[in-house]
Amino acid sequence: MKFKALNRIKSRILNILFWSIISAAFIGPGTVTTATKAGADFQFQLLWALSFSTLACLVLQEASARSTIYSGMNLGQAIKYHYMGKRAQVPVLILIVGAIILGCAAYETGNILGSVEGISLVFPKLDKRLIVGVIALIAGFALSFKSMRTIANFMGSFVFVMGFTFITTAVMSHPPVSEIAHGLVMPSFPDTPGAGLLVLGLVGTTVVPYDLFLGSSVVQKDTTVTDMRIGISVAVILGGFISMAILCVGTEMTRGFTPEAVKNLEFSYKLLSNTLVLNIGQWAVYVFGFGMFAAGFTSAITSPLASALTARSIFEKKDAEGNSKNGNRFQWIAYAVLLIGVTLGFLQIKPVPAIVAAQAFNGLILPFVAVFLFMVVNNPEIMGVKHVNGWFSNVFMIIVTWVTLVLGIVNVTKAVSSTIEDFQIAPDKLFGMAAVLAFVITVVISIHIFRKRKREIQQLLQQQIET
C-alpha cells in the first residue's frame, strides 16, 4: 500500500511537471512587460484582469485537451474534420496555420530579446549578441528531442525556477495584502486613458492562441481526463500566480509617485532594475533577471514547437497503417521560427516595441482560435453525444469568446488608426464600441453553434435508434 501511494504521488508530480509546458509557453517577456507596466501604472487595481484571464486560460486549455482525449484528434485535426467537405476548409486551414506560424515568429523575436534583457540585468557587461547565440544553440538542442515528454519536463523545471524567482521578488517587496485582495476580486477600470487597452493586454498575454494547439498536441495516448485536469489546473494556476507576482513587482516602480508623475514615466527594463535596487536591494535585480531570462527562454522553445505541431496536425499525411509520411518535414518549421527570432535578436532591435507588436498580433489571432475551439467542443460528431460541452463550460466559453473578440477588434482598429491620420478614436471610446460590436458577434455565433449542435445530436440519436 505504501509503495502504491508513493507511486501515485510520483505520477501526480510528473503529470504536473509535464503540463507545466503550458505555463512555460504563456509566461514570456510579453507577460513580464505587460504585467509590470500594469502594476507601475495602476498599482494593484488590474489584478482582477489576471484572475479572469487565468480562469479563461484554464477553461480553454481544458476544453482543447479534453476534445483530444475524447476524439483522438488534436485541435488542428478537429478543426480540419469540422470543415471537412466544406468550401471554407482550405481557407480556414491556411488562415490558422499561417496566423499561428506568423504569430509564433513574432513572439519568438520578443522571447529572444526578453531573455537577453533578463541576463543583461544580471551581467550588464556581457555582449548581447553572444547571449543570443548561446540561447539559439540551447533552444535548437532542446527542439531536437524526439520525446515530447522530455521537452515538457525540461520546460517544467524552468517554470518552477521562474515561479520561485518572481514570487520571491514580489514577497520581499512587502506588498499590502489588503490592496492585493481587493484588486483580485473587485473589477475596476481606472478613469485613465489606456486602462481598458491594458486590461485586454493582460488577457492577451495569458490566453495565447498557439498554446491551445500546443496543449492539445502534447496529450499522451494514456492520458485520462482526471489526470489532464489536475495537471492543467496546477500549471495554469501557477502561471497565473507568477503573472500576478510580476504585476506586484511592477508596483514598486511608481509606489508613492503622484498620478501626474506616473503619466510622464516611460517604461524600461533599466528603470525597473534601478527601482528594484532602491526599494529591495541589489539581489532582487539578479533574481528578477534570472526569472525574466527563464520566461523568455522557455517561450523561445515552446513558440517554434507550437508552430511545427500546428502545421503537422493539419497537413500531415499518413499511410494505410497510420504511420506519418511527411511528419519529419514539419520540424524545419520550428527551426525556421527560431531562426527568425535569432536573426532579429542579432540585429538588436528595441525589445519593448517588439514585444508589444507581438501582443497586438496575438490579439488578431486569438478570436479566430477561440471561436473554432467553441465549435469543436460543441460538435457531437467530434466529441460524441455524451461529451459535448456542458452548460457551465459553454457559459464561460461565451464570455471568453466575447473578450477575445473585443481584443481583436481593438487591435485591428489601432492598426488602422496608426496608418490613417484622420481615423483616430479615443482609447476609452474605442473600448466601448468594440465591446458592443463583439457582443453582437458573440450572440450570433453562439446561436449558430447551439442550433447546429441540437440538430446534429438529434440526427445521431436517430441513427442509433435505426441501427
Backbone hydrogen bonds, N-H to C=O, Kabsch-Sander energy under -0.5 kcal/mol:
donor,donor_aa,acceptor,acceptor_aa,energy
5,A,1,M,-2.3
6,L,2,K,-2.2
7,N,3,F,-2.5
8,R,4,K,-2.2
9,I,5,A,-2.3
10,K,6,L,-2.7
11,S,7,N,-2.5
12,R,8,R,-2.2
13,I,9,I,-2.4
14,L,10,K,-2.5
15,N,11,S,-2.1
16,I,12,R,-2.4
17,L,13,I,-2.6
18,F,14,L,-2.4
19,W,15,N,-2.2
20,S,16,I,-0.9
21,I,18,F,-1.3
22,I,19,W,-2.0
24,A,20,S,-2.2
25,A,21,I,-1.4
26,F,22,I,-1.8
27,I,23,S,-1.9
28,G,26,F,-1.2
31,T,28,G,-0.6
32,V,28,G,-2.0
33,T,29,P,-3.0
34,T,30,G,-2.7
35,A,31,T,-2.7
36,T,32,V,-1.9
37,K,33,T,-2.1
38,A,34,T,-2.3
39,G,35,A,-2.1
40,A,36,T,-2.5
41,D,37,K,-2.8
42,F,38,A,-2.3
43,Q,39,G,-1.5
45,Q,42,F,-2.2
47,L,44,F,-1.4
48,W,183,G,-1.2
49,A,46,L,-0.9
50,L,46,L,-0.8
50,L,47,L,-0.6
51,S,47,L,-1.8
52,F,48,W,-2.7
53,S,49,A,-2.5
54,T,50,L,-2.1
55,L,51,S,-1.8
56,A,52,F,-2.8
57,C,53,S,-2.6
58,L,54,T,-2.1
59,V,55,L,-2.3
60,L,56,A,-2.4
61,Q,57,C,-2.7
62,E,58,L,-2.3
63,A,59,V,-2.0
64,S,60,L,-2.4
65,A,61,Q,-2.5
66,R,62,E,-2.7
67,S,63,A,-2.2
68,T,64,S,-1.2
69,I,65,A,-2.0
70,Y,66,R,-2.4
71,S,67,S,-2.0
72,G,68,T,-2.3
73,M,67,S,-0.5
78,A,74,N,-2.6
79,I,75,L,-2.4
80,K,76,G,-2.1
81,Y,77,Q,-2.4
82,H,78,A,-2.6
83,Y,79,I,-1.6
84,M,81,Y,-1.5
86,K,83,Y,-2.1
89,Q,86,K,-1.5
92,V,88,A,-2.6
93,L,89,Q,-2.7
94,I,90,V,-2.5
95,L,91,P,-2.5
96,I,92,V,-2.5
97,V,93,L,-2.6
98,G,94,I,-2.7
99,A,95,L,-2.5
100,I,96,I,-2.8
101,I,97,V,-2.7
102,L,98,G,-2.5
103,G,99,A,-2.8
104,C,100,I,-2.9
105,A,101,I,-2.3
106,A,102,L,-2.3
107,Y,103,G,-2.6
108,E,104,C,-2.6
109,T,105,A,-1.5
110,G,106,A,-1.4
111,N,107,Y,-2.8
112,I,108,E,-2.7
113,L,109,T,-2.5
114,G,110,G,-2.6
115,S,111,N,-2.4
116,V,112,I,-2.0
117,E,113,L,-2.3
118,G,114,G,-2.0
119,I,115,S,-2.0
120,S,116,V,-2.4
121,L,117,E,-1.5
122,V,118,G,-0.9
123,F,119,I,-3.5
126,L,123,F,-1.6
131,I,127,D,-1.7
132,V,128,K,-2.1
133,G,129,R,-2.0
134,V,130,L,-2.2
135,I,131,I,-2.6
136,A,132,V,-2.4
137,L,133,G,-2.1
138,I,134,V,-2.3
139,A,135,I,-2.7
140,G,136,A,-2.5
141,F,137,L,-2.1
142,A,138,I,-2.3
143,L,139,A,-2.2
144,S,140,G,-0.7
144,S,141,F,-0.7
145,F,142,A,-1.3
151,I,147,S,-1.7
152,A,148,M,-2.6
153,N,149,R,-2.7
154,F,150,T,-2.0
155,M,151,I,-2.4
156,G,152,A,-2.6
157,S,153,N,-1.8
158,F,154,F,-1.0
159,V,155,M,-1.8
160,F,156,G,-1.6
161,V,157,S,-1.4
162,M,158,F,-2.9
163,G,159,V,-3.1
164,F,160,F,-2.2
165,T,161,V,-2.3
166,F,162,M,-2.5
167,I,163,G,-2.3
168,T,164,F,-2.1
169,T,165,T,-2.1
170,A,166,F,-2.2
171,V,167,I,-2.6
172,M,168,T,-2.4
173,S,169,T,-0.7
173,S,170,A,-0.8
174,H,171,V,-1.8
180,I,176,P,-1.8
181,A,177,V,-2.7
182,H,178,S,-2.1
183,G,179,E,-2.4
184,L,180,I,-2.0
185,V,181,A,-1.3
186,M,182,H,-1.8
192,T,190,P,-2.8
195,A,192,T,-2.0
198,L,194,G,-1.9
199,V,195,A,-1.9
200,L,196,G,-1.9
201,G,197,L,-1.8
202,L,198,L,-2.0
203,V,199,V,-1.6
204,G,200,L,-2.8
205,T,201,G,-1.8
206,T,202,L,-0.5
206,T,203,V,-1.0
207,V,203,V,-2.8
208,V,206,T,-1.1
211,D,208,V,-0.7
212,L,208,V,-0.9
212,L,209,P,-1.2
213,F,209,P,-1.0
214,L,210,Y,-2.3
215,G,211,D,-2.9
216,S,212,L,-1.6
217,S,213,F,-1.8
218,V,214,L,-1.5
219,V,216,S,-0.6
223,T,220,Q,-1.5
228,M,224,T,-2.5
229,R,225,V,-2.6
230,I,226,T,-2.2
231,G,227,D,-2.6
232,I,228,M,-2.9
233,S,229,R,-2.2
234,V,230,I,-2.3
235,A,231,G,-2.3
236,V,232,I,-3.0
237,I,233,S,-2.4
238,L,234,V,-2.4
239,G,235,A,-2.1
240,G,236,V,-2.4
241,F,237,I,-2.4
242,I,238,L,-2.3
243,S,239,G,-2.2
244,M,240,G,-2.4
245,A,241,F,-2.4
246,I,242,I,-2.1
247,L,243,S,-2.0
248,C,244,M,-2.2
249,V,245,A,-2.1
250,G,246,I,-2.1
251,T,247,L,-1.2
252,E,249,V,-1.5
253,M,250,G,-1.5
254,T,251,T,-0.8
255,R,251,T,-0.9
257,F,254,T,-2.5
262,V,258,T,-2.0
263,K,259,P,-1.8
264,N,260,E,-1.2
265,L,262,V,-1.3
267,F,265,L,-0.5
272,L,268,S,-2.0
273,S,269,Y,-2.3
274,N,270,K,-2.5
275,T,271,L,-2.2
276,L,272,L,-2.3
277,V,273,S,-2.0
278,L,274,N,-2.1
279,N,275,T,-2.8
280,I,276,L,-2.3
281,G,276,L,-2.6
284,A,281,G,-1.1
285,V,281,G,-0.7
285,V,282,Q,-0.9
286,Y,282,Q,-1.2
287,V,283,W,-2.3
288,F,284,A,-2.8
289,G,285,V,-2.7
290,F,286,Y,-2.2
291,G,287,V,-2.1
292,M,288,F,-2.6
293,F,289,G,-2.2
294,A,290,F,-2.5
295,A,291,G,-2.2
296,G,292,M,-2.4
297,F,293,F,-3.0
298,T,294,A,-2.4
299,S,295,A,-1.5
300,A,296,G,-1.7
301,I,297,F,-0.7
301,I,298,T,-0.9
302,T,298,T,-2.4
303,S,299,S,-2.2
305,L,301,I,-1.8
306,A,302,T,-2.7
307,S,303,S,-1.7
308,A,304,P,-2.0
309,L,305,L,-2.4
310,T,306,A,-2.4
311,A,307,S,-2.0
312,R,308,A,-2.4
313,S,309,L,-2.4
314,I,310,T,-1.2
315,F,311,A,-2.6
316,E,312,R,-1.8
319,D,323,N,-2.5
322,G,319,D,-1.7
325,K,317,K,-3.4
326,N,317,K,-0.8
329,R,326,N,-0.9
330,F,326,N,-0.5
330,F,327,G,-1.0
331,Q,328,N,-1.1
332,W,329,R,-1.2
333,I,330,F,-0.9
334,A,330,F,-0.9
335,Y,331,Q,-1.7
336,A,332,W,-2.1
337,V,333,I,-2.4
338,L,334,A,-2.3
339,L,335,Y,-2.4
340,I,336,A,-1.9
341,G,337,V,-1.9
342,V,338,L,-2.5
343,T,339,L,-2.8
344,L,340,I,-2.2
345,G,341,G,-1.6
346,F,342,V,-2.3
347,L,343,T,-1.4
348,Q,345,G,-1.1
349,I,344,L,-1.1
354,A,350,K,-1.3
355,I,351,P,-2.4
356,V,352,V,-2.5
357,A,353,P,-2.3
358,A,354,A,-1.9
359,Q,355,I,-2.0
360,A,356,V,-2.0
361,F,357,A,-2.1
362,N,358,A,-2.1
363,G,359,Q,-1.5
364,L,360,A,-0.8
364,L,361,F,-0.8
365,I,361,F,-1.4
366,L,362,N,-2.5
368,F,365,I,-0.6
369,V,365,I,-1.8
370,A,366,L,-2.6
371,V,367,P,-2.3
372,F,368,F,-2.4
373,L,369,V,-2.4
374,F,370,A,-2.2
375,M,371,V,-2.1
376,V,372,F,-2.3
377,V,373,L,-2.4
378,N,374,F,-0.5
378,N,375,M,-0.7
379,N,376,V,-1.8
382,I,379,N,-1.0
383,M,379,N,-2.7
384,G,380,P,-1.7
387,H,384,G,-1.0
388,V,384,G,-0.6
388,V,385,V,-0.5
389,N,377,V,-2.4
394,N,390,G,-2.2
395,V,391,W,-2.4
396,F,392,F,-2.0
397,M,393,S,-2.4
398,I,394,N,-2.3
399,I,395,V,-1.9
400,V,396,F,-2.7
401,T,397,M,-2.6
402,W,398,I,-2.2
403,V,399,I,-2.3
404,T,400,V,-2.6
405,L,401,T,-2.1
406,V,402,W,-2.2
407,L,403,V,-2.4
408,G,404,T,-2.4
409,I,405,L,-2.8
410,V,406,V,-2.5
411,N,407,L,-2.1
412,V,408,G,-2.4
413,T,409,I,-2.5
414,K,410,V,-2.5
415,A,411,N,-2.1
416,V,412,V,-2.2
417,S,413,T,-2.7
418,S,414,K,-1.6
419,T,415,A,-0.6
419,T,416,V,-1.1
420,I,416,V,-1.8
421,E,419,T,-0.6
423,F,420,I,-1.1
424,Q,422,D,-1.0
430,L,426,A,-2.9
431,F,427,P,-2.1
432,G,428,D,-1.8
433,M,429,K,-2.4
434,A,430,L,-2.5
435,A,431,F,-2.1
436,V,432,G,-1.9
437,L,433,M,-2.3
438,A,434,A,-2.6
439,F,435,A,-1.7
440,V,436,V,-1.9
441,I,437,L,-2.2
442,T,438,A,-2.6
443,V,439,F,-2.2
444,V,440,V,-2.1
445,I,441,I,-2.5
446,S,442,T,-2.6
447,I,443,V,-2.4
448,H,444,V,-2.0
449,I,445,I,-2.5
450,F,446,S,-2.6
451,R,447,I,-2.2
452,K,448,H,-2.2
453,R,449,I,-2.4
454,K,450,F,-2.3
455,R,451,R,-2.2
456,E,452,K,-2.3
457,I,453,R,-2.4
458,Q,454,K,-2.0
459,Q,455,R,-1.8
460,L,456,E,-2.5
461,L,457,I,-2.5
462,Q,458,Q,-2.0
463,Q,459,Q,-2.1
464,Q,460,L,-2.0
465,I,461,L,-2.0
466,E,462,Q,-2.2
467,T,463,Q,-1.8
